[in-house]
Amino acid sequence: MNALKKKIAILGSTGSIGVQALEVIAKHPEKLQAEVLTARHNAALLIEQALAFNPNAVVIADDSLYEQVKRALASTNVKVYAGENALSSVLQMDSIDIVLTALVGYSGLKPTISAIQAGKEIALANKETLVVAGELITRLAREKGVNIYPVDSEHSAIFQCIVGEFHNKIEKIILTASGGPFRGKKRDELAAVTKAQALKHPNWTMGAKVTIDSATLMNKGLEVIEAKWLFGLTAEQVEVVVHPQSIIHSMVQFEDGSIKAQMGLPDMRLPIQFALSYPERFASDFPRFNFNNYPSLTFEKPDTETFRNLALAFEALKQAGNMPCVLNAANEIAVEAFLKDKVGFLGMTDIVEQCMTKMHYIPNPTLEDYVNTDKETRIKAYELIN
């Protein structure tokens, strides 16, 4: 690794996580450097970022935008590539030390595999990669000797709690959930929920897909599956508790009964920075938590009868095989349909549940099986919507 700076490739630099990662890099120019930036369609912001950070290379996944990016960066030394294949091949660059995968959804799977195969450390913000193909990804990472550092606030919290405890057995982990904007509401109240209401998260600012997933508790379900693979747990060792203040980001209970918690104000820059700086902790000017501003921290059991997505995720985890892949693909299509006003709020869960019932179950899937399962589930979900 570069003795002076960690050189970072950000897959999805124009999304919420990517933008915040560049904020972190800008705060620590002596320690971190943006080496590769990639975007799918947002050429304007990618160009702006490239001019500000002067990376070695940029990739615009949409081929039709190549000339626009190329022209805008003609006066710089930045290499410009285009297309889905370029996204994976650019990760072979020797100069890259760590790859931050901040792509949304299933699209993060293949580039993450390419990065691991190239021996790059991974800062994982794309939970769907482990949801879809957790067994394959973790096995490959072990074979290549690659570390995967979690960027999700909950998984970062667990990681921070077990640093220095790697030799001690985890009894269980407790993932905290804010409960989203509809905490406490019953099914009949959710039937008429609008897109605008669902996109207003009480504590976090995120992209549309993650915000909707948080409103349905699917985000927590995906995190449960991700946690199983990141930390080598069974479904029985993962618990979810609703914590509306989002101050405790998650907890670890060890076999002596002791519980460690990681706390702080909701700010994604902190887990991003920890993943990029580990094993160091860089100084930051992020806002500090003050106990006097939070006289009570509360906890409650999640309502899995109203928010059935969380129960479906636990079911998919227990079935294993390609079932989490089915869950994820169906959910991606359902959320997309909800954002286009083609399905209601409760209809998203119905689509996921029906796909889990109808799709062919494969107990020991290969990468090809995952790819086919994803494709076929999306087709089935579209049929159910239309």
N, C-alpha and C positions, 0 to 999 in steps of 0.2 A: 504494500500500500504506500502511496505517496507520503513521504515523511513530513511534508509541510502542510498539505491540504488533502482532505478527502474529496475526490472527484465524483460527482453524483449525476446519474442519469435519472431524469424524472419522466416517467411514462404517464402522460396526462397532465402536463404542466399548466394547462389553461383551466383545469377544473378547480374546485374549492380547495382540495388538499394540495394540489400542485402550486397554486398561487400562494398558499400559506407556507409551503416549503421554501419557496423563493424568498419570502419575507425572512425566514430563519437564516437562509444562506446570506442574504444581504446584511444581516446583523453580525455575521461572523466571517467576513471575507478573508481573514487570515487563516481560517481553519477549514472552510468549506468552499467548494467551487462547483458551479453548474456546468457539467461537461456535455450533457446531451439533454435537449428538451423535445418533447413530442406532443402533438395535438391531433385530434381527429378532423374537426372542421373549422375550428376557430383560428383561422390564419392570421387575422388582424392582431389578436392578443399574442400569438406565438411570435410574430414579427417584432412586436413591442418588447417582449421578454428577451428575444435574441439580441436586440440592439442594446438592452440594458445590461445583460449578463455576459454577452460575448462567449457563448458556449463553443465547443469544438464543432458540434453538429446539431442540426434540428431535423425532425421528421414530421411531415404533414401526411397523415394516413390517407386523406382524400386526394387521389392523384390529380383531380381536376384543379386543385389549388396550388400545384407545384410551381407554375410559372409566376404566380402572384408572390409567393414567398421568395422564390429565387431572385426575382427582380428587386424586391425590397431590401434584400441582404447582399446585393451585388457588390456594394462598396466595402463589405466586411470580409473577414477570413472564415466566416461560418459556413461549413459544408451543409448543403440542403439535399435531403432525400425525401422520396414520396412513396406511398403505398404500404399495405399491411406487411409485406415481406421485409421491407426496409426497417420496420419497427423491431423485428426480431434480429435481423442481421447486424444492425448498428450496435447491439449489445455485446458483440464480440470484441469491440475495441479494447485494446490492452489498457488504455488510460483510465477506464471506468473502475472505480473502487466499490461503489455500492449503487444498487438500482432501487429507486423508490417507485413501486408500482401503484399508481394512483388512478388507474383506469377504472371506469365504472362497469360492474357486472362481468359477465362471461368473457368479454373481450380481453380481460387481463390474463386469461389462462395461458395462451400460447406464448406471449412475450415473457411471462414469468418463467415458464419452462426453459425458454431460450437463455434467459439470464442465468438460471441455475446451471444449465449445461455448460455455459461459458465460465462457470466458477465464480460468479459475482455474488457478493453478499446482497441480501434482499431486505429492504424496509417495506413491509407489506401493509398497504392501505386498502388493497383490493380483497376484501374478505371472501368474495365469491370464488376466488381461485382455490381456496382450501375447502370451501363448501362443496364445490363441484368435484374436485379430484384430490381431496386431502391425502389419501393413502399414497397416491402416485407422487405428489409433490414432496411430501415429507420423506419418502423413500429415496427419491432422487437427490434431495438436499443432503441426506446422510451419505449417499454414495459419493457425492461431489465435495463433501466437507464444507458445505455452505451453511452459514447461519441465516435464519429468518428472524428479523426483528419486527415485532408487531407495532403498527402505527395507530390502530383503533384505540381510542382512549381507554376502553375497558381492558383490552389485552395488554396494552402498555402498562396499565396499573398492576395487572397480575405479574407481568414480567418484572416490574420494579419491586414488587413484594417478594419475589423468589430469588432476586440477585443476592448472592451470599448464602442462599438456602438450597442450592442445587442438590446437595447430598441428603436433604431431608425430605421425607415422604409427604406429599400433599394428600390430605384427607378429602378436601373438596374445594372448589372455587365458587365464589358468589359474585355473579355478574349483576351489576346494578342497572336498572332501566328507569328513565325519567317517567315513563308511563305515557309520554307523548301528549298531544293537545286534547285528547279525548279521555284521559284517565277518569275513571269513576262513572262514565256513561255506560248505558246498557244498549243491547242490540237494536231495539226499536228506535233509540235516539241516533244511532249511527247510520240508519238507512238513508237519511237525507243529507248526509255530510257532503259538502262541496269540495272541489279541488282547492279553492282558495283557503278554506278552513284547514284542510289537511296539510297545506304547505306552511302553516304557521307553527313552527316548533317553539315550545316555551323557553328552552334553554340553549339550544345549539343552532348555529347557522351552517347549513349544509346544502348540497345539491338537491335537485328535485326528487330524484330516485330514492336517495337515502332518507330524505325527509318524509316521504310517503311510507317507506318501510318502517320508519320509527312510529308513525301514526297507527299502523296496523300491528305493531310489535313484531313484524317479520324481521326487522333489522336485528332485534334481540335474538330471534331464532337462528338467524345466520351466524350471529356471534357465538351462540352455544356450540354450533357445529365447528366453527373455526377454532374455538378454544380446545375442543377435543383433540384436534390435530396439532395445534401449537404446543400443547403442554402434556400430550400423551395421556389423556384421561378417558374414562368411560362416561356414558351419558348420565349414570347415577352420581358421578362426581361433580356435575355441573348444576348449580342452582341459580335461579333468577329471583331477584327481589326488586320491587319498585321503590325507588328513592327519588321523590319528585324534585329535590333541590339540586341533584346532579353534582354534588360536592365530593362524595366518596365515589370514585370511578370504578372500583371493584375491590374484592377482598379474597384472601387466601386463608383457608383453615388448614393447619398442619395436624399431624397425627396426635400431638399432645393436647389438642383442643384450642391452642392459641390461634387468634385471627389477626392477620396483618391487613391494613387497608391503606390505599394510596388516595390522597385527598388533594383538592385544589379547585380553583374556579374553572368552569367549562371553557377551555381554550385549546383547540386542536394543535396550536403551534408547540405546546409543551411536549406531547407524545411524539410529534414529528421530530422535534429537536433531539429528544432522548434517543430515538432510533438512529438518527444520523450521527450523534456524538458518542454513543456508547463505545467503550466503558466510561468515558468522561461525562460529566455534567457541565455544560457551558453556562456561564452567567446569563441571565436574561432580565429584561425590563418588563416582563409580562405582569399584569395586575396580580396583586397578592390577595390570598384569602384571609379574611378577618373573622374570627369566631364571633365577635360582637355583632356582626351583620347577619349572622345566622344563629339565633338563639336556640333553634331546635332543628335537628335533622331527623326526618321521619322515614319509616320503612313499612311496606305493606306487601301482601302476597299479590302476584299478578293474576288478573281475571282472565284465565285461559278459555272460559266459556264464551265470553264476549269477544275476546281477541284470540280467535282460534289459531291464527298463524303460528303463535309460539308453541302450541300443542302439536301442530303439524310438523314443525321443525324438530321437536324432540322425537316424534314418531319416525321421521325420515332418518334421524341419527341412529335410532335403535335398529331400524331395518338395514341401514348401511348400504353397501353396494352402490348402485346408480341412483338410489332414491333421493339423496340430497341434490343430485344433479337435476332430477325431475322437478323437485321443489323449487330450485333456483330458476330454471328456465321458465316454468309456468308463472312464477312470480314476476319475472322481468316483463313478460308479455302482458300480464294482468295490470301491472303498474303503468305501463305504457298506454294501455287502453283506458285506464282511469284518468290519466293526464290528458287524454284526447276526448274525454266525456263519452266514451263508448261503453263503459261499465260503471256500476255504482260502487261505493266504498266497500260494502259487504260482499259484492260480487267478486272482488279480487280473491278473497279467501275461497269462495266456491270454486273458482277456476283452478286454483292450486290443488284443492282437495280432489276434484274430479280427475285431474291429470295424474295425481298419485295413485288413484284407483285404477285408471285405464292403461297406463304405460307399462310396457314389458319390464319386469324386474330382472336385473343382472347382478348376482351376488358378488362376483369378482371381475369388475369391468377393466378393460384395457383403455388406453387413451382413445383409440378408435371408437370403443363403446361409449365413452363419455361424449365424444363429438356427435355421434349418431343419436344418443339419448337427448342431448340438448336440441338438436335439429328437429327430431320427431316430436318432442314435447312442445316446442314452439308451434309447430303445425297444428297439433291437437288443441292447444290453448287458443289459437286463432279461430279454429273451427267452433269452439265453445262460445267464443265472443260473437262471432258472426252467424 
